[in-house]
């Protein structure tokens, strides 16, 4: 049997609990809970043919549509297989074996995953324990001249907390030799973006996904932005056909239906407020969020509550492995929040 690289041997496996979810109220992965824009399926039915499935993907029209939607030149972004590939390509381009990479804790698991696969030395900066606020001062103090990458989710998953443009600039200026990723997977629910800073900061990288507000998690498509020189290097480190034809077609229709995405985001934010109200009414501690989910305290019953809710067809995500006693619930619609609380009231000890 061939021996794997030491970095892979040392890694903990990542196994997302993603089976048996269809047909249930999916409040566990922060997906769009009502579905993508109807225009997406309609466009796929019109454009997809037997011949197209025999041809390797072509991205020219997709790049044009994304450039128009984001108001960013085509040479300043890559189309990626979800945010996961965006992280992977960035790490593969800028971080080598034993290089210094900084991430936050807790945060999106794939930052550590891809950094460890590359053999980098990962340092984790903890969110402030009392309120899970972003540790800006602590992060800046830990940046070294040799730090190769700083990976930040804004808003952060699973805490829901976020930073503004001022703090992003402080981090960029403190890490001139680092590739600083601002992952904006939950931008549509927050409304603050670092995209307009790209021309000013050559160390800035911004990622977006179509898995959340746009309702296309199954398609696996995202975008990674940076200055043209950086994108040219990252393009060399990316598989040439990593985004499939279905995804490349679907995203063209998705970005044309701005009203759908805006309305869904507004409904999710309203649902988030209803979650606050419901937790307050029940005396349950929660953490204010800038994303489409809320983290709440369930104490020693966190896993039991998750399992009991699942038995009632309501899926939530236990986060006790990172933040003891916490559970995360997605904010979808007002009706879904009501169903969640009905089920929660039945299973609470």
PyMOL commands that set and color helices and strands:
alter all, ss='L'
color gray80, all
select helices_A, chain A and resi 6-10+38-47+52-54+60-70+74-76+82-94+109-117+136-142+165-174+187-190+195-197+217-219+228-236+245-254+258-281+299-311+334-347
alter helices_A, ss='H'
color red, helices_A
select strands_A, chain A and resi 25-26+77-80+100-105+121-126+147-153+179-183+204-209+222-225+286-287+293-297+314-315+317-318+326-330
alter strands_A, ss='S'
color yellow, strands_A
deselect
rebuild
show_as cartoon
